[in-house]
Amino acid sequence: MKLLIDENLPPRLAGLLTEAGHAAVHVRDLEAAGSSDRQIIDLGLADGRTIVSADTDFGALLASTGATQHLPSSSSARWSIAAHRSSPTS
């Protein structure tokens, strides 16, 4: 799975996910630190990556983009994960 880790999560998470067999990259690795949430979504969609973020406001922004969203529970936080833009047949 191709993942884009938002800057509000530690860069080490990208490394751990890569070690687990995922193609994970942190926004800092793309020199995108400081980018807006919308820019992060655009980066993820452009490269077919799922965005992993601890931002709680991603849900509303994702709804406006047509991207699929999932909000799995965690014991310590809610994670916003934006999947690829939905195709007309999905």
Sequence and secondary structure as in RCSB ss.txt:
>XXXX:A:sequence
MKLLIDENLPPRLAGLLTEAGHAAVHVRDLEAAGSSDRQIIDLGLADGRTIVSADTDFGALLASTGATQHLPSSS
SARWSIAAHRSSPTS
>XXXX:A:secstr
 EEEE TTS HHHHHHHHHTT EEEEGGGGT TT  HHHHHHHHHHTT EEEE  TTHHHHHHHHTEEEE  B S
S B EEEEEE  TT 
